[in-house]
Amino acid sequence: MRNKLILLLLLLNTYVVINSFAQTIPFVYHVENTGVSFKKPVLPTINELPTVQPLTDPFMWSATDPSKWSKSRGRSTKFRDWSKRRAEIAWEIQHYEIGENPVRPDTMNANLSSSNLLTVTIVNNGQTLMLTSKITYPDRIKFGPGPYPAVIGMGNGTGSLPKSIFVDNGCATIVFNFAQVMAWEQKRGNEPINKLYPDLTYMGAYSAWSWGVSRLIDGLELVPEINIDLSHLAVTGCSFAGKMALFAGAFDERIALTIAQESGGGGAAAWRVSETLGKVETLGKTSHLWFMEEMFQFANEVPKLPYDHHELMAMVAPRALLCLGNPDYVWLADESGYVSCRAAHEVWKTFGIADRFGFSIVSGHQHCSLPASQYPEVTAFVKKFLCKDMSANTNVTKNPYETVDYLRWIKWWGKSDPAFPK
């Protein structure tokens, strides 16, 4: 009996320590990039990069000497080192995949009209770009005077998610009109953002669009009477806009909650895993207009990428991320998305905040149409991370892939030899 009591006290003490540690980890930040001051890592050419068949280790530092890949690195699972590691991943993704994501220009202003139309004016290189966004507020009588949490929807106020999930919980909705930055099928070098940054004509759409979301958030900050709770912002979108939301949430740490719906290849799915699945959106088959053209040098050498998209998702940590999938659409590569989500989840779990990441992959519905079975998890994430209801259950790992051996992709983490287990 005495031994059982001692064991119970030890377990309770462990829970208190872990829970106290989790409470010290921020849910969101008040700056776009906490790692802006860290030095850019070495970014080797494709011929200098080693081949890594399984998923890359998100805790391993970028190589300082590509010729000595396994010996020049080291890793850290300490949260205090995460901002630096996250900055390295961001530089790699920009360098090899989407192009540079420009920093905030010095000249910006914003205003809110009487009809709640936010206009953000951005000036750079002697050129001007304007973002306009309709803000819809919740019922003041029901939810009080604000400030209100808000969701920024890619192309629509709530993306492709039901408006009721947000409005019924007291959230404002904000539209990101992405075409004001770059068209869905860009004419490379001739888009609105290219006038501001003529040296970045090579950039992919996901660099441009995530930059645009950040400038929209800047605009919210510039208008004191906006009545939006800037510490409780979400982004969401579906399909190509699901990728858009994921990149936006990864690159801007002022976003408290990211909901990436059916984002497929180039979103939640890992490029390496997708290569093993057949007729899905692989690196070589995705749109050239959404990414930097130089990325396609990896089309036949995907294992040479020094990162993968589980690390794109991990960039959201320690903030909240919910990934939604739909296995009825083979092109979305949701088995790859599942493996990638399992891998990314390890980052949140390592920091003791596993409930800030979830994934739900459910069949039996149209593309970008949320089924009733996924309402509970979306609502839970909105309640907890936008509306501060900490009782909401966000431990979500719903999927049809329980027989898929995802561990073989990450088993080597923490070791020097990047190989699949025998």
C-alpha positions as CSV (number, residue, x, y, z in Angstrom):
1,M,0.0,0.0,0.0
2,R,2.8,2.3,0.9
3,N,4.6,1.7,-2.4
4,K,1.4,2.4,-4.3
5,L,1.0,5.7,-2.4
6,I,4.6,6.7,-3.2
7,L,4.0,5.9,-6.9
8,L,0.8,7.9,-7.0
9,L,2.6,10.9,-5.4
10,L,5.4,10.6,-8.0
11,L,3.0,10.5,-10.9
12,L,1.0,13.4,-9.5
13,N,4.2,15.5,-9.1
14,T,5.3,14.6,-12.6
15,Y,1.9,15.8,-13.9
16,V,2.2,19.1,-12.0
17,V,5.7,19.7,-13.3
18,I,4.8,19.0,-16.9
19,N,1.5,21.0,-16.7
20,S,3.3,23.9,-15.1
21,F,6.0,23.8,-17.9
22,A,3.3,23.8,-20.6
23,Q,1.6,26.8,-19.0
24,T,4.8,28.8,-19.4
25,I,4.9,28.2,-23.2
26,P,3.1,31.0,-25.0
27,F,0.0,30.3,-27.0
28,V,0.9,33.2,-29.4
29,Y,3.4,36.0,-29.9
30,H,3.1,39.7,-30.5
31,V,5.6,39.8,-33.3
32,E,5.6,38.2,-36.7
33,N,8.9,36.4,-36.4
34,T,10.6,35.8,-33.0
35,G,13.6,34.4,-34.9
36,V,14.3,37.4,-37.1
37,S,17.7,38.1,-35.5
38,F,19.2,34.6,-36.0
39,K,21.8,34.1,-38.6
40,K,20.8,32.5,-41.9
41,P,22.0,28.8,-42.0
42,V,24.2,27.3,-44.7
43,L,22.0,26.6,-47.7
44,P,23.9,24.1,-49.9
45,T,23.2,23.4,-53.6
46,I,21.3,20.3,-54.5
47,N,24.6,18.5,-55.4
48,E,26.0,19.2,-52.0
49,L,22.9,18.0,-50.1
50,P,22.9,14.5,-48.6
51,T,20.2,12.0,-49.4
52,V,17.8,11.4,-46.5
53,Q,15.1,8.8,-47.4
54,P,13.0,9.0,-44.2
55,L,11.5,12.2,-42.8
56,T,14.1,14.8,-41.6
57,D,14.6,15.4,-37.9
58,P,12.9,18.7,-36.9
59,F,15.1,19.1,-33.8
60,M,18.4,18.7,-35.7
61,W,20.3,21.9,-36.5
62,S,20.9,22.8,-40.1
63,A,24.3,21.6,-41.3
64,T,27.3,23.9,-41.0
65,D,29.3,21.8,-43.4
66,P,27.3,19.8,-46.0
67,S,30.3,17.5,-46.6
68,K,30.1,16.3,-43.0
69,W,26.4,16.2,-42.7
70,S,26.0,13.8,-39.7
71,K,29.0,15.2,-37.8
72,S,28.5,18.9,-38.2
73,R,25.0,19.1,-36.7
74,G,23.6,18.2,-33.3
75,R,20.1,18.7,-32.1
76,S,18.1,20.2,-29.3
77,T,14.6,19.3,-28.0
78,K,14.7,22.2,-25.5
79,F,11.9,24.7,-26.0
80,R,14.3,27.6,-25.5
81,D,16.1,26.6,-28.7
82,W,13.0,26.2,-30.8
83,S,12.8,29.8,-32.0
84,K,16.3,29.4,-33.6
85,R,15.5,26.0,-35.1
86,R,12.2,27.3,-36.4
87,A,14.1,30.2,-38.1
88,E,16.4,27.7,-39.8
89,I,13.4,25.7,-41.2
90,A,11.9,29.0,-42.4
91,W,15.0,29.9,-44.3
92,E,15.3,26.4,-45.9
93,I,11.6,26.5,-47.1
94,Q,12.1,30.0,-48.5
95,H,15.4,29.1,-50.2
96,Y,14.4,25.8,-51.8
97,E,10.6,26.0,-52.2
98,I,8.7,29.4,-52.1
99,G,11.2,32.2,-52.4
100,E,11.9,35.0,-50.0
101,N,9.1,36.2,-47.7
102,P,9.8,39.9,-47.5
103,V,9.8,41.7,-44.1
104,R,7.3,44.4,-43.3
105,P,7.8,47.6,-45.3
106,D,8.6,50.8,-43.5
107,T,5.7,52.7,-45.0
108,M,2.2,51.4,-44.2
109,N,-1.1,52.9,-43.1
110,A,-4.6,51.6,-42.6
111,N,-8.1,52.8,-41.9
112,L,-11.6,51.3,-41.2
113,S,-14.6,52.7,-43.0
114,S,-18.1,53.2,-41.5
115,S,-19.1,50.0,-43.3
116,N,-16.3,48.1,-41.6
117,L,-14.1,47.8,-44.7
118,L,-10.5,47.7,-43.7
119,T,-8.1,49.3,-46.2
120,V,-4.3,48.7,-45.8
121,T,-1.9,50.7,-47.9
122,I,1.6,49.3,-48.4
123,V,4.4,51.4,-50.0
124,N,7.7,50.0,-51.2
125,N,10.1,50.8,-54.1
126,G,8.0,53.8,-54.8
127,Q,5.0,51.6,-55.6
128,T,1.7,51.1,-53.7
129,L,-0.3,48.0,-53.0
130,M,-3.7,48.1,-51.4
131,L,-5.5,45.4,-49.4
132,T,-9.2,45.7,-48.7
133,S,-11.0,43.4,-46.3
134,K,-14.6,43.3,-45.1
135,I,-14.8,42.7,-41.3
136,T,-18.0,41.2,-40.0
137,Y,-18.5,41.5,-36.2
138,P,-20.5,39.1,-33.9
139,D,-23.7,40.1,-32.2
140,R,-22.8,42.8,-29.7
141,I,-25.9,42.2,-27.6
142,K,-25.1,38.5,-27.2
143,F,-21.3,38.7,-26.9
144,G,-20.7,42.1,-25.4
145,P,-18.7,45.1,-26.6
146,G,-15.5,43.2,-27.6
147,P,-12.7,43.2,-28.5
148,Y,-13.6,40.0,-30.4
149,P,-11.4,37.0,-31.5
150,A,-11.3,36.8,-35.3
151,V,-10.7,34.4,-38.1
152,I,-9.1,35.4,-41.4
153,G,-10.5,33.3,-44.2
154,M,-8.6,32.7,-47.4
155,G,-10.9,34.2,-50.1
156,N,-13.9,34.1,-47.8
157,G,-14.6,35.2,-44.3
158,T,-14.3,31.7,-42.8
159,G,-12.6,30.0,-45.7
160,S,-14.6,26.9,-46.6
161,L,-15.6,26.2,-43.0
162,P,-19.2,26.9,-41.8
163,K,-19.6,30.5,-40.7
164,S,-21.8,29.3,-37.8
165,I,-18.8,27.7,-36.0
166,F,-17.1,31.0,-35.6
167,V,-20.1,33.4,-35.4
168,D,-21.9,31.3,-32.8
169,N,-18.8,31.5,-30.6
170,G,-18.5,35.3,-30.8
171,C,-15.8,35.6,-33.5
172,A,-15.4,38.3,-36.0
173,T,-14.7,37.2,-39.6
174,I,-12.1,38.9,-41.9
175,V,-11.7,38.2,-45.6
176,F,-8.2,37.9,-47.1
177,N,-8.6,38.8,-50.8
178,F,-5.4,37.0,-52.0
179,A,-5.7,38.1,-55.6
180,Q,-4.9,41.7,-54.5
181,V,-1.4,40.3,-53.8
182,M,-1.0,37.5,-56.4
183,A,-3.5,35.8,-58.7
184,W,-4.4,32.1,-58.3
185,E,-2.5,31.4,-61.5
186,Q,0.1,34.1,-61.4
187,K,1.8,35.6,-64.4
188,R,5.2,35.4,-62.9
189,G,6.8,38.7,-62.4
190,N,3.6,40.7,-63.3
191,E,1.6,40.5,-60.1
192,P,0.8,43.3,-57.7
193,I,3.5,42.3,-55.2
194,N,6.1,42.2,-57.9
195,K,5.8,46.0,-58.3
196,L,6.9,46.4,-54.7
197,Y,9.6,43.8,-54.9
198,P,10.9,43.7,-58.5
199,D,13.9,41.6,-57.4
200,L,11.6,38.8,-56.3
201,T,9.9,38.0,-59.6
202,Y,10.8,34.4,-59.1
203,M,8.8,34.0,-55.9
204,G,6.0,31.4,-55.5
205,A,2.5,32.2,-54.6
206,Y,2.7,30.8,-51.1
207,S,5.5,33.3,-50.2
208,A,3.4,36.1,-51.7
209,W,0.1,35.1,-50.0
210,S,1.6,34.5,-46.6
211,W,3.3,37.9,-46.9
212,G,-0.2,39.4,-47.7
213,V,-1.8,37.8,-44.6
214,S,0.9,39.3,-42.4
215,R,0.4,42.8,-43.9
216,L,-3.4,42.4,-43.2
217,I,-2.5,41.7,-39.6
218,D,-0.3,44.8,-39.6
219,G,-3.3,46.7,-40.8
220,L,-5.4,45.4,-37.9
221,E,-2.6,46.6,-35.5
222,L,-2.6,50.1,-37.1
223,V,-6.2,50.8,-36.4
224,P,-6.8,51.3,-32.7
225,E,-10.6,51.3,-33.0
226,I,-10.7,48.0,-34.9
227,N,-12.1,46.2,-31.8
228,I,-10.4,42.9,-32.6
229,D,-8.5,40.8,-30.0
230,L,-5.2,40.6,-31.8
231,S,-3.9,37.8,-29.4
232,H,-6.7,35.5,-30.7
233,L,-6.5,35.4,-34.5
234,A,-7.0,32.4,-36.7
235,V,-6.5,31.6,-40.3
236,T,-8.2,29.0,-42.4
237,G,-8.7,27.9,-46.0
238,C,-9.3,24.7,-48.1
239,S,-7.4,22.9,-50.9
240,F,-5.0,25.4,-52.5
241,A,-6.2,27.9,-49.9
242,G,-5.6,25.3,-47.2
243,K,-1.9,25.4,-48.2
244,M,-2.2,29.2,-48.1
245,A,-3.5,29.1,-44.5
246,L,-0.8,26.7,-43.5
247,F,2.0,28.8,-44.9
248,A,0.5,31.9,-43.3
249,G,0.2,30.3,-39.9
250,A,3.7,28.9,-40.2
251,F,5.4,32.2,-41.0
252,D,3.5,34.6,-38.8
253,E,3.6,34.0,-35.0
254,R,0.9,36.4,-34.3
255,I,-1.6,33.8,-35.5
256,A,-2.9,31.8,-32.5
257,L,-4.8,29.1,-34.5
258,T,-4.3,27.7,-38.0
259,I,-6.9,25.4,-39.5
260,A,-5.6,23.8,-42.8
261,Q,-8.5,22.1,-44.5
262,E,-7.7,19.4,-47.1
263,S,-4.4,21.0,-48.0
264,G,-2.9,18.0,-49.8
265,G,0.5,17.9,-51.5
266,G,2.4,21.1,-50.8
267,G,0.4,21.5,-47.6
268,A,0.2,19.0,-44.8
269,A,1.4,16.0,-46.9
270,A,5.1,15.2,-46.8
271,W,6.8,15.3,-50.2
272,R,8.9,12.2,-49.4
273,V,5.9,10.1,-48.3
274,S,3.8,11.2,-51.3
275,E,6.5,9.8,-53.6
276,T,5.5,6.3,-52.4
277,L,1.8,6.6,-53.0
278,G,1.1,6.6,-56.7
279,K,-1.2,9.1,-58.4
280,V,-1.2,11.9,-55.8
281,E,0.1,15.5,-55.8
282,T,3.8,14.9,-55.6
283,L,6.5,17.6,-55.8
284,G,7.0,17.0,-59.5
285,K,3.2,17.2,-60.2
286,T,2.1,20.2,-58.2
287,S,1.6,23.6,-59.7
288,H,4.7,25.4,-60.9
289,L,2.9,28.8,-60.3
290,W,2.4,28.2,-56.6
291,F,6.0,27.5,-55.9
292,M,9.4,28.8,-56.9
293,E,10.5,27.3,-60.2
294,E,13.8,26.2,-58.7
295,M,12.0,23.8,-56.3
296,F,11.4,21.5,-59.3
297,Q,15.0,20.5,-59.5
298,F,14.1,18.2,-56.6
299,A,11.3,16.5,-58.7
300,N,13.4,13.4,-59.2
301,E,15.5,13.8,-56.0
302,V,13.0,14.5,-53.3
303,P,15.1,12.8,-50.6
304,K,17.7,15.6,-51.0
305,L,15.4,18.2,-49.6
306,P,16.9,19.2,-46.2
307,Y,13.4,19.5,-44.7
308,D,9.9,18.2,-45.4
309,H,6.3,19.5,-44.7
310,H,6.0,18.0,-41.2
311,E,8.5,20.8,-40.5
312,L,6.4,23.4,-42.2
313,M,3.6,22.3,-39.8
314,A,6.1,22.3,-36.9
315,M,6.8,26.0,-37.6
316,V,3.4,26.7,-36.1
317,A,4.4,25.3,-32.7
318,P,3.9,26.2,-29.9
319,R,0.7,27.8,-31.3
320,A,-2.3,25.7,-32.3
321,L,-2.8,23.8,-35.5
322,L,-5.7,21.6,-36.8
323,C,-5.3,19.7,-40.1
324,L,-8.4,18.4,-41.8
325,G,-8.3,15.7,-44.5
326,N,-10.6,13.8,-46.9
327,P,-9.3,10.4,-48.1
328,D,-12.0,10.2,-50.8
329,Y,-9.9,12.4,-53.0
330,V,-6.7,10.4,-53.8
331,W,-4.9,13.5,-55.2
332,L,-4.8,15.0,-51.7
333,A,-2.4,12.2,-50.6
334,D,-4.0,12.0,-47.2
335,E,-2.0,8.9,-46.2
336,S,1.1,11.1,-46.6
337,G,-0.7,13.8,-44.7
338,Y,-1.4,11.3,-41.9
339,V,2.3,10.3,-41.6
340,S,3.4,13.9,-41.8
341,C,0.9,14.9,-39.0
342,R,2.1,12.1,-36.8
343,A,5.7,13.3,-37.3
344,A,4.8,17.0,-36.7
345,H,2.9,16.1,-33.6
346,E,6.1,14.9,-32.0
347,V,7.2,18.5,-31.7
348,W,4.2,19.6,-29.7
349,K,4.4,16.4,-27.6
350,T,8.1,17.0,-26.9
351,F,7.2,20.4,-25.5
352,G,4.4,19.0,-23.4
353,I,1.6,20.7,-25.3
354,A,0.2,17.8,-27.4
355,D,-3.3,19.2,-27.3
356,R,-2.4,22.2,-29.4
357,F,-2.1,20.1,-32.5
358,G,-4.7,17.8,-33.9
359,F,-5.7,16.2,-37.2
360,S,-9.0,14.8,-38.5
361,I,-9.1,12.7,-41.7
362,V,-12.7,11.8,-42.5
363,S,-14.3,10.4,-45.7
364,G,-17.8,10.5,-47.1
365,H,-18.1,14.2,-48.0
366,Q,-17.4,16.6,-50.9
367,H,-14.1,18.3,-51.2
368,C,-14.0,21.4,-49.0
369,S,-17.4,20.6,-47.4
370,L,-17.1,20.0,-43.7
371,P,-19.1,17.0,-42.7
372,A,-21.1,16.9,-39.4
373,S,-18.6,14.4,-38.0
374,Q,-15.9,17.1,-38.1
375,Y,-17.8,19.9,-36.5
376,P,-16.9,18.9,-32.9
377,E,-13.1,19.0,-33.4
378,V,-13.2,22.3,-35.3
379,T,-15.5,23.8,-32.7
380,A,-13.2,22.6,-29.9
381,F,-10.2,24.2,-31.4
382,V,-12.1,27.5,-31.9
383,K,-13.4,27.4,-28.4
384,K,-10.0,26.7,-26.8
385,F,-7.7,28.8,-28.9
386,L,-9.9,31.7,-29.9
387,C,-12.5,31.9,-27.1
388,K,-10.3,30.8,-24.2
389,D,-12.4,27.9,-23.2
390,M,-9.7,25.7,-21.8
391,S,-12.1,22.8,-21.0
392,A,-12.6,22.1,-24.8
393,N,-11.1,18.7,-25.8
394,T,-8.6,19.3,-28.6
395,N,-6.9,15.9,-28.3
396,V,-7.9,14.9,-31.9
397,T,-6.1,12.2,-34.0
398,K,-9.0,10.9,-36.1
399,N,-7.9,8.9,-39.1
400,P,-8.5,5.7,-41.2
401,Y,-4.8,4.8,-41.3
402,E,-4.1,2.9,-38.0
403,T,-2.4,0.1,-39.9
404,V,0.1,2.5,-41.6
405,D,3.5,2.3,-40.0
406,Y,4.3,6.0,-39.6
407,L,7.1,5.2,-37.0
408,R,9.4,3.9,-39.7
409,W,9.6,7.4,-41.1
410,I,10.8,8.9,-37.9
411,K,12.5,6.1,-36.1
412,W,16.0,7.4,-36.8
413,W,15.4,10.8,-35.2
414,G,18.0,11.5,-32.5
415,K,20.6,9.3,-34.3
416,S,23.3,10.1,-36.8
417,D,22.3,7.7,-39.6
418,P,19.1,8.7,-41.5
419,A,17.9,5.3,-42.5
420,F,14.7,3.3,-42.3
421,P,14.6,0.6,-39.6
422,K,15.4,-2.9,-40.9
